[in-house]
Amino acid sequence: MNRQQEKYKFSQYNVIHKDGDLQYIWNTYSNALLVLDKNEQEYIRTFTGIDDNSNSFNLLKANGFIVYEHLDEFGRVCMEEKQA
C-alpha cells in the first residue's frame, strides 16, 4: 500500500481549545502544541483521512496530531510503559 492509499485519523490524545478566533491543538502523547490559523482550522474541520500531501497534513502528522488509522494508540502507550 503506498503512502497516498493509507488512511489516517486524528489522534485520541488531541486536545483542542478555542479562544476567540484562535484555536490551539495540543497532543498529550507527543506534547506538541500548535496555534492553528484559519486554513488549518478548516483543514481539521474537513479532514477526510487521506494523505493529500498538503502543508497542513504534513505539519499535523509530523507532530502526532494525525496518525495511521489502524494504530492502537493506547496499546502503544501500554507497551512503552512496560519497556520503561
Backbone atoms as SQL, in Angstrom:
CREATE TABLE atoms (id INTEGER PRIMARY KEY, chain TEXT, resi INTEGER, resn TEXT, atom TEXT, x REAL, y REAL, z REAL);
INSERT INTO atoms VALUES
  (1, 'A', 1, 'MET', 'N', 0.856, -1.184, 0.000),
  (2, 'A', 1, 'MET', 'CA', 0.000, 0.000, 0.000),
  (3, 'A', 1, 'MET', 'C', 0.894, 1.237, 0.000),
  (4, 'A', 2, 'ASN', 'N', 0.659, 2.122, -0.922),
  (5, 'A', 2, 'ASN', 'CA', 1.504, 3.311, -0.949),
  (6, 'A', 2, 'ASN', 'C', 0.987, 4.367, 0.025),
  (7, 'A', 3, 'ARG', 'N', 1.791, 5.364, 0.234),
  (8, 'A', 3, 'ARG', 'CA', 1.514, 6.415, 1.222),
  (9, 'A', 3, 'ARG', 'C', 0.172, 7.098, 0.985),
  (10, 'A', 4, 'GLN', 'N', -0.190, 7.317, -0.261),
  (11, 'A', 4, 'GLN', 'CA', -1.425, 8.035, -0.554),
  (12, 'A', 4, 'GLN', 'C', -2.669, 7.178, -0.317),
  (13, 'A', 5, 'GLN', 'N', -2.524, 5.848, -0.272),
  (14, 'A', 5, 'GLN', 'CA', -3.677, 4.973, -0.049),
  (15, 'A', 5, 'GLN', 'C', -3.928, 4.708, 1.430),
  (16, 'A', 6, 'GLU', 'N', -2.937, 4.931, 2.262),
  (17, 'A', 6, 'GLU', 'CA', -3.064, 4.692, 3.699),
  (18, 'A', 6, 'GLU', 'C', -4.099, 5.656, 4.287),
  (19, 'A', 7, 'LYS', 'N', -4.939, 5.154, 5.188),
  (20, 'A', 7, 'LYS', 'CA', -5.946, 6.001, 5.847),
  (21, 'A', 7, 'LYS', 'C', -5.375, 6.495, 7.178),
  (22, 'A', 8, 'TYR', 'N', -5.825, 7.675, 7.558),
  (23, 'A', 8, 'TYR', 'CA', -5.362, 8.327, 8.770),
  (24, 'A', 8, 'TYR', 'C', -6.549, 8.763, 9.619),
  (25, 'A', 9, 'LYS', 'N', -6.260, 9.069, 10.868),
  (26, 'A', 9, 'LYS', 'CA', -7.271, 9.580, 11.799),
  (27, 'A', 9, 'LYS', 'C', -6.599, 10.599, 12.702),
  (28, 'A', 10, 'PHE', 'N', -7.423, 11.366, 13.399),
  (29, 'A', 10, 'PHE', 'CA', -6.885, 12.267, 14.407),
  (30, 'A', 10, 'PHE', 'C', -6.558, 11.454, 15.648),
  (31, 'A', 11, 'SER', 'N', -5.471, 11.798, 16.277),
  (32, 'A', 11, 'SER', 'CA', -5.043, 11.113, 17.489),
  (33, 'A', 11, 'SER', 'C', -6.081, 11.283, 18.595),
  (34, 'A', 12, 'GLN', 'N', -6.265, 10.239, 19.357),
  (35, 'A', 12, 'GLN', 'CA', -7.180, 10.321, 20.500),
  (36, 'A', 12, 'GLN', 'C', -6.588, 11.176, 21.611),
  (37, 'A', 13, 'TYR', 'N', -5.331, 11.542, 21.490),
  (38, 'A', 13, 'TYR', 'CA', -4.666, 12.344, 22.508),
  (39, 'A', 13, 'TYR', 'C', -4.635, 13.834, 22.166),
  (40, 'A', 14, 'ASN', 'N', -5.406, 14.238, 21.172),
  (41, 'A', 14, 'ASN', 'CA', -5.507, 15.652, 20.814),
  (42, 'A', 14, 'ASN', 'C', -6.493, 16.371, 21.726),
  (43, 'A', 15, 'VAL', 'N', -6.112, 17.564, 22.114),
  (44, 'A', 15, 'VAL', 'CA', -6.990, 18.449, 22.876),
  (45, 'A', 15, 'VAL', 'C', -7.057, 19.761, 22.098),
  (46, 'A', 16, 'ILE', 'N', -8.267, 20.185, 21.767),
  (47, 'A', 16, 'ILE', 'CA', -8.449, 21.433, 21.027),
  (48, 'A', 16, 'ILE', 'C', -9.091, 22.456, 21.945),
  (49, 'A', 17, 'HIS', 'N', -8.551, 23.662, 21.916),
  (50, 'A', 17, 'HIS', 'CA', -9.073, 24.757, 22.732),
  (51, 'A', 17, 'HIS', 'C', -9.268, 25.970, 21.845),
  (52, 'A', 18, 'LYS', 'N', -10.450, 26.553, 21.921),
  (53, 'A', 18, 'LYS', 'CA', -10.731, 27.779, 21.173),
  (54, 'A', 18, 'LYS', 'C', -10.721, 28.958, 22.122),
  (55, 'A', 19, 'ASP', 'N', -10.145, 30.040, 21.646),
  (56, 'A', 19, 'ASP', 'CA', -10.099, 31.287, 22.400),
  (57, 'A', 19, 'ASP', 'C', -10.359, 32.411, 21.404),
  (58, 'A', 20, 'GLY', 'N', -11.623, 32.765, 21.239),
  (59, 'A', 20, 'GLY', 'CA', -11.998, 33.749, 20.221),
  (60, 'A', 20, 'GLY', 'C', -11.742, 33.176, 18.840),
  (61, 'A', 21, 'ASP', 'N', -10.985, 33.899, 18.028),
  (62, 'A', 21, 'ASP', 'CA', -10.640, 33.423, 16.691),
  (63, 'A', 21, 'ASP', 'C', -9.465, 32.454, 16.701),
  (64, 'A', 22, 'LEU', 'N', -8.757, 32.394, 17.803),
  (65, 'A', 22, 'LEU', 'CA', -7.604, 31.497, 17.891),
  (66, 'A', 22, 'LEU', 'C', -8.054, 30.095, 18.273),
  (67, 'A', 23, 'GLN', 'N', -7.358, 29.119, 17.736),
  (68, 'A', 23, 'GLN', 'CA', -7.616, 27.733, 18.089),
  (69, 'A', 23, 'GLN', 'C', -6.264, 27.065, 18.318),
  (70, 'A', 24, 'TYR', 'N', -6.160, 26.352, 19.421),
  (71, 'A', 24, 'TYR', 'CA', -4.944, 25.646, 19.787),
  (72, 'A', 24, 'TYR', 'C', -5.222, 24.154, 19.731),
  (73, 'A', 25, 'ILE', 'N', -4.209, 23.394, 19.346),
  (74, 'A', 25, 'ILE', 'CA', -4.314, 21.943, 19.410),
  (75, 'A', 25, 'ILE', 'C', -3.066, 21.433, 20.125),
  (76, 'A', 26, 'TRP', 'N', -3.288, 20.573, 21.119),
  (77, 'A', 26, 'TRP', 'CA', -2.209, 20.003, 21.918),
  (78, 'A', 26, 'TRP', 'C', -2.347, 18.501, 21.842),
  (79, 'A', 27, 'ASN', 'N', -1.250, 17.819, 21.589),
  (80, 'A', 27, 'ASN', 'CA', -1.263, 16.369, 21.604),
  (81, 'A', 27, 'ASN', 'C', -0.564, 15.933, 22.879),
  (82, 'A', 28, 'THR', 'N', -1.313, 15.289, 23.767),
  (83, 'A', 28, 'THR', 'CA', -0.781, 14.927, 25.070),
  (84, 'A', 28, 'THR', 'C', 0.206, 13.767, 24.996),
  (85, 'A', 29, 'TYR', 'N', 0.245, 13.047, 23.874),
  (86, 'A', 29, 'TYR', 'CA', 1.235, 11.980, 23.696),
  (87, 'A', 29, 'TYR', 'C', 2.578, 12.565, 23.248),
  (88, 'A', 30, 'SER', 'N', 2.554, 13.364, 22.186),
  (89, 'A', 30, 'SER', 'CA', 3.802, 13.933, 21.651),
  (90, 'A', 30, 'SER', 'C', 4.200, 15.213, 22.372),
  (91, 'A', 31, 'ASN', 'N', 3.264, 15.797, 23.099),
  (92, 'A', 31, 'ASN', 'CA', 3.423, 17.075, 23.798),
  (93, 'A', 31, 'ASN', 'C', 3.594, 18.242, 22.835),
  (94, 'A', 32, 'ALA', 'N', 3.180, 18.059, 21.584),
  (95, 'A', 32, 'ALA', 'CA', 3.242, 19.134, 20.598),
  (96, 'A', 32, 'ALA', 'C', 2.052, 20.071, 20.808),
  (97, 'A', 33, 'LEU', 'N', 2.282, 21.346, 20.590),
  (98, 'A', 33, 'LEU', 'CA', 1.252, 22.368, 20.714),
  (99, 'A', 33, 'LEU', 'C', 1.350, 23.283, 19.504),
  (100, 'A', 34, 'LEU', 'N', 0.211, 23.495, 18.834),
  (101, 'A', 34, 'LEU', 'CA', 0.172, 24.379, 17.679),
  (102, 'A', 34, 'LEU', 'C', -0.949, 25.394, 17.839),
  (103, 'A', 35, 'VAL', 'N', -0.703, 26.589, 17.344),
  (104, 'A', 35, 'VAL', 'CA', -1.761, 27.575, 17.175),
  (105, 'A', 35, 'VAL', 'C', -2.198, 27.436, 15.724),
  (106, 'A', 36, 'LEU', 'N', -3.476, 27.143, 15.529),
  (107, 'A', 36, 'LEU', 'CA', -3.986, 26.881, 14.186),
  (108, 'A', 36, 'LEU', 'C', -4.479, 28.158, 13.527),
  (109, 'A', 37, 'ASP', 'N', -3.997, 28.409, 12.305),
  (110, 'A', 37, 'ASP', 'CA', -4.541, 29.533, 11.561),
  (111, 'A', 37, 'ASP', 'C', -5.880, 29.103, 10.944),
  (112, 'A', 38, 'LYS', 'N', -6.559, 30.010, 10.299),
  (113, 'A', 38, 'LYS', 'CA', -7.894, 29.702, 9.752),
  (114, 'A', 38, 'LYS', 'C', -7.846, 28.566, 8.729),
  (115, 'A', 39, 'ASN', 'N', -6.793, 28.506, 7.909),
  (116, 'A', 39, 'ASN', 'CA', -6.670, 27.427, 6.934),
  (117, 'A', 39, 'ASN', 'C', -6.530, 26.067, 7.616),
  (118, 'A', 40, 'GLU', 'N', -5.719, 26.003, 8.663),
  (119, 'A', 40, 'GLU', 'CA', -5.532, 24.753, 9.392),
  (120, 'A', 40, 'GLU', 'C', -6.801, 24.358, 10.143),
  (121, 'A', 41, 'GLN', 'N', -7.529, 25.345, 10.676),
  (122, 'A', 41, 'GLN', 'CA', -8.802, 25.056, 11.337),
  (123, 'A', 41, 'GLN', 'C', -9.780, 24.433, 10.337),
  (124, 'A', 42, 'GLU', 'N', -9.837, 24.997, 9.144),
  (125, 'A', 42, 'GLU', 'CA', -10.714, 24.465, 8.094),
  (126, 'A', 42, 'GLU', 'C', -10.251, 23.083, 7.660),
  (127, 'A', 43, 'TYR', 'N', -8.951, 22.885, 7.587),
  (128, 'A', 43, 'TYR', 'CA', -8.417, 21.575, 7.211),
  (129, 'A', 43, 'TYR', 'C', -8.855, 20.509, 8.215),
  (130, 'A', 44, 'ILE', 'N', -8.753, 20.822, 9.480),
  (131, 'A', 44, 'ILE', 'CA', -9.168, 19.870, 10.517),
  (132, 'A', 44, 'ILE', 'C', -10.668, 19.608, 10.429),
  (133, 'A', 45, 'ARG', 'N', -11.435, 20.657, 10.210),
  (134, 'A', 45, 'ARG', 'CA', -12.891, 20.515, 10.138),
  (135, 'A', 45, 'ARG', 'C', -13.310, 19.611, 8.976),
  (136, 'A', 46, 'THR', 'N', -12.565, 19.618, 7.883),
  (137, 'A', 46, 'THR', 'CA', -12.956, 18.880, 6.684),
  (138, 'A', 46, 'THR', 'C', -12.040, 17.687, 6.381),
  (139, 'A', 47, 'PHE', 'N', -11.212, 17.287, 7.338),
  (140, 'A', 47, 'PHE', 'CA', -10.235, 16.210, 7.121),
  (141, 'A', 47, 'PHE', 'C', -10.924, 14.924, 6.676),
  (142, 'A', 48, 'THR', 'N', -10.398, 14.325, 5.619),
  (143, 'A', 48, 'THR', 'CA', -11.005, 13.121, 5.031),
  (144, 'A', 48, 'THR', 'C', -10.300, 11.825, 5.411),
  (145, 'A', 49, 'GLY', 'N', -9.180, 11.917, 6.096),
  (146, 'A', 49, 'GLY', 'CA', -8.442, 10.710, 6.462),
  (147, 'A', 49, 'GLY', 'C', -7.456, 10.266, 5.397),
  (148, 'A', 50, 'ILE', 'N', -7.255, 11.111, 4.396),
  (149, 'A', 50, 'ILE', 'CA', -6.359, 10.772, 3.277),
  (150, 'A', 50, 'ILE', 'C', -5.164, 11.722, 3.290),
  (151, 'A', 51, 'ASP', 'N', -3.993, 11.178, 3.001),
  (152, 'A', 51, 'ASP', 'CA', -2.792, 11.993, 2.865),
  (153, 'A', 51, 'ASP', 'C', -2.871, 12.750, 1.547),
  (154, 'A', 52, 'ASP', 'N', -3.111, 14.042, 1.641),
  (155, 'A', 52, 'ASP', 'CA', -3.187, 14.876, 0.436),
  (156, 'A', 52, 'ASP', 'C', -1.874, 15.612, 0.185),
  (157, 'A', 53, 'ASN', 'N', -0.851, 15.293, 0.997),
  (158, 'A', 53, 'ASN', 'CA', 0.479, 15.875, 0.884),
  (159, 'A', 53, 'ASN', 'C', 0.469, 17.401, 1.001),
  (160, 'A', 54, 'SER', 'N', -0.518, 17.927, 1.686),
  (161, 'A', 54, 'SER', 'CA', -0.581, 19.376, 1.912),
  (162, 'A', 54, 'SER', 'C', 0.331, 19.749, 3.081),
  (163, 'A', 55, 'ASN', 'N', 0.636, 21.020, 3.179),
  (164, 'A', 55, 'ASN', 'CA', 1.434, 21.502, 4.308),
  (165, 'A', 55, 'ASN', 'C', 0.726, 21.226, 5.631),
  (166, 'A', 56, 'SER', 'N', -0.598, 21.413, 5.656),
  (167, 'A', 56, 'SER', 'CA', -1.359, 21.168, 6.891),
  (168, 'A', 56, 'SER', 'C', -1.275, 19.708, 7.293),
  (169, 'A', 57, 'PHE', 'N', -1.477, 18.801, 6.338),
  (170, 'A', 57, 'PHE', 'CA', -1.385, 17.370, 6.656),
  (171, 'A', 57, 'PHE', 'C', -0.004, 17.035, 7.196),
  (172, 'A', 58, 'ASN', 'N', 1.033, 17.465, 6.497),
  (173, 'A', 58, 'ASN', 'CA', 2.404, 17.138, 6.901),
  (174, 'A', 58, 'ASN', 'C', 2.743, 17.709, 8.268),
  (175, 'A', 59, 'LEU', 'N', 2.294, 18.921, 8.562),
  (176, 'A', 59, 'LEU', 'CA', 2.535, 19.534, 9.868),
  (177, 'A', 59, 'LEU', 'C', 1.833, 18.750, 10.974),
  (178, 'A', 60, 'LEU', 'N', 0.571, 18.426, 10.760),
  (179, 'A', 60, 'LEU', 'CA', -0.205, 17.706, 11.776),
  (180, 'A', 60, 'LEU', 'C', 0.317, 16.285, 11.985),
  (181, 'A', 61, 'LYS', 'N', 0.694, 15.619, 10.926),
  (182, 'A', 61, 'LYS', 'CA', 1.218, 14.257, 11.043),
  (183, 'A', 61, 'LYS', 'C', 2.585, 14.258, 11.720),
  (184, 'A', 62, 'ALA', 'N', 3.457, 15.164, 11.331),
  (185, 'A', 62, 'ALA', 'CA', 4.802, 15.229, 11.905),
  (186, 'A', 62, 'ALA', 'C', 4.780, 15.477, 13.413),
  (187, 'A', 63, 'ASN', 'N', 3.724, 16.129, 13.897),
  (188, 'A', 63, 'ASN', 'CA', 3.620, 16.450, 15.325),
  (189, 'A', 63, 'ASN', 'C', 2.703, 15.509, 16.097),
  (190, 'A', 64, 'GLY', 'N', 2.242, 14.449, 15.447),
  (191, 'A', 64, 'GLY', 'CA', 1.461, 13.423, 16.141),
  (192, 'A', 64, 'GLY', 'C', -0.025, 13.693, 16.240),
  (193, 'A', 65, 'PHE', 'N', -0.520, 14.738, 15.590),
  (194, 'A', 65, 'PHE', 'CA', -1.946, 15.041, 15.645),
  (195, 'A', 65, 'PHE', 'C', -2.752, 14.137, 14.713),
  (196, 'A', 66, 'ILE', 'N', -2.111, 13.674, 13.650),
  (197, 'A', 66, 'ILE', 'CA', -2.703, 12.722, 12.711),
  (198, 'A', 66, 'ILE', 'C', -1.849, 11.464, 12.774),
  (199, 'A', 67, 'VAL', 'N', -2.510, 10.315, 12.904),
  (200, 'A', 67, 'VAL', 'CA', -1.818, 9.028, 12.985),
  (201, 'A', 67, 'VAL', 'C', -2.464, 8.046, 12.012),
  (202, 'A', 68, 'TYR', 'N', -1.786, 6.933, 11.763),
  (203, 'A', 68, 'TYR', 'CA', -2.366, 5.898, 10.915),
  (204, 'A', 68, 'TYR', 'C', -3.673, 5.400, 11.521),
  (205, 'A', 69, 'GLU', 'N', -4.640, 5.156, 10.659),
  (206, 'A', 69, 'GLU', 'CA', -5.967, 4.746, 11.111),
  (207, 'A', 69, 'GLU', 'C', -5.935, 3.466, 11.945),
  (208, 'A', 70, 'HIS', 'N', -5.058, 2.543, 11.599),
  (209, 'A', 70, 'HIS', 'CA', -5.003, 1.249, 12.291),
  (210, 'A', 70, 'HIS', 'C', -4.163, 1.269, 13.571),
  (211, 'A', 71, 'LEU', 'N', -3.533, 2.400, 13.881),
  (212, 'A', 71, 'LEU', 'CA', -2.671, 2.477, 15.058),
  (213, 'A', 71, 'LEU', 'C', -3.485, 2.366, 16.347),
  (214, 'A', 72, 'ASP', 'N', -3.094, 1.449, 17.199),
  (215, 'A', 72, 'ASP', 'CA', -3.684, 1.314, 18.532),
  (216, 'A', 72, 'ASP', 'C', -2.875, 2.224, 19.463),
  (217, 'A', 73, 'GLU', 'N', -3.335, 3.438, 19.618),
  (218, 'A', 73, 'GLU', 'CA', -2.568, 4.417, 20.387),
  (219, 'A', 73, 'GLU', 'C', -2.453, 4.035, 21.859),
  (220, 'A', 74, 'PHE', 'N', -3.524, 3.525, 22.430),
  (221, 'A', 74, 'PHE', 'CA', -3.473, 3.133, 23.832),
  (222, 'A', 74, 'PHE', 'C', -2.532, 1.948, 24.012),
  (223, 'A', 75, 'GLY', 'N', -2.595, 0.996, 23.095),
  (224, 'A', 75, 'GLY', 'CA', -1.679, -0.149, 23.141),
  (225, 'A', 75, 'GLY', 'C', -0.232, 0.296, 23.047),
  (226, 'A', 76, 'ARG', 'N', 0.026, 1.303, 22.233),
  (227, 'A', 76, 'ARG', 'CA', 1.386, 1.839, 22.091),
  (228, 'A', 76, 'ARG', 'C', 1.869, 2.402, 23.426),
  (229, 'A', 77, 'VAL', 'N', 1.001, 3.143, 24.107),
  (230, 'A', 77, 'VAL', 'CA', 1.361, 3.711, 25.407),
  (231, 'A', 77, 'VAL', 'C', 1.636, 2.591, 26.402),
  (232, 'A', 78, 'CYS', 'N', 0.786, 1.576, 26.426),
  (233, 'A', 78, 'CYS', 'CA', 0.967, 0.445, 27.351),
  (234, 'A', 78, 'CYS', 'C', 2.288, -0.270, 27.104),
  (235, 'A', 79, 'MET', 'N', 2.631, -0.498, 25.837),
  (236, 'A', 79, 'MET', 'CA', 3.892, -1.163, 25.501),
  (237, 'A', 79, 'MET', 'C', 5.079, -0.308, 25.935),
  (238, 'A', 80, 'GLU', 'N', 4.998, 0.985, 25.752),
  (239, 'A', 80, 'GLU', 'CA', 6.087, 1.860, 26.158),
  (240, 'A', 80, 'GLU', 'C', 6.251, 1.858, 27.667),
  (241, 'A', 81, 'GLU', 'N', 5.151, 1.799, 28.393),
  (242, 'A', 81, 'GLU', 'CA', 5.215, 1.762, 29.852),
  (243, 'A', 81, 'GLU', 'C', 5.871, 0.467, 30.331),
  (244, 'A', 82, 'LYS', 'N', 5.571, -0.649, 29.665),
  (245, 'A', 82, 'LYS', 'CA', 6.179, -1.939, 30.032),
  (246, 'A', 82, 'LYS', 'C', 7.681, -1.939, 29.788),
  (247, 'A', 83, 'GLN', 'N', 8.110, -1.215, 28.739),
  (248, 'A', 83, 'GLN', 'CA', 9.521, -1.196, 28.385),
  (249, 'A', 83, 'GLN', 'C', 10.324, -0.219, 29.221),
  (250, 'A', 84, 'ALA', 'N', 9.646, 0.687, 29.904),
  (251, 'A', 84, 'ALA', 'CA', 10.361, 1.715, 30.690),
  (252, 'A', 84, 'ALA', 'C', 10.869, 1.177, 31.997);
